[in-house]
Amino acid sequence: MAIEEKADLPAFLIHDSPREADLDGQLYAGLFKLVHQWEEAGTPCFQYIVTTTTAPPPELQDERYVRLQMSSTPADMRLFAMDI
C-alpha cells in the first residue's frame, strides 16, 4: 500500500530468513538477483530488508548492500550486543 501511496508508511519489503538449505540454490540466488535487477533498472520505490543465515551472492556482499551483519557468538555480534 505504501508503494501505491495509499498509506503513510515507509515502503519496504521484509524477507525473513530465506536459507539456501531450505530452498534450491538457484531459487535462493534468484531472490537476490531479482531485487538487484529492480535496483539496476532505476531507484526502487521501496527498501528490501532480508535476514538470512546464508550469505548473499558475492556481488551483493559489499557495504552498499550489507548494512548489518550479526552472529550468535560472540555476544557483541548480536542485535543488542549482549545476552538477553
C-alpha positions, -999 to 999 in steps of 0.1 A, spaced: 0 0 0 29 24 7 43 18 -27 10 28 -42 9 59 -19 -23 45 -2 -7 45 32 16 69 51 41 42 59 77 36 48 77 14 17 97 -17 24 97 -54 19 109 -76 47 120 -111 38 127 -130 70 153 -158 70 154 -174 35 181 -200 37 198 -218 9 194 -250 29 156 -246 27 154 -236 -10 170 -248 -42 203 -229 -46 192 -213 -78 159 -202 -63 177 -186 -33 202 -168 -56 172 -157 -78 156 -138 -49 187 -116 -47 191 -114 -84 155 -102 -89 158 -74 -64 192 -64 -78 177 -62 -113 150 -39 -99 177 -16 -85 197 -16 -117 166 -6 -136 162 26 -115 158 37 -79 133 12 -64 103 27 -47 109 6 -16 136 -8 6 143 -45 6 152 -59 41 164 -95 42 176 -115 71 193 -148 63 218 -172 77 233 -179 42 255 -153 26 241 -134 -4 257 -138 -38 293 -124 -38 284 -94 -59 260 -83 -32 282 -87 -2 298 -52 0 289 -24 23 265 -9 -2 241 -39 3 250 -54 36 242 -29 63 243 -51 94 259 -85 99 251 -103 131 261 -136 147 250 -156 178 286 -156 190 304 -136 203 278 -117 223 289 -83 208 278 -96 173 242 -100 185 214 -75 178 217 -58 212 253 -68 217 245 -88 249 228 -118 263 191 -110 269 
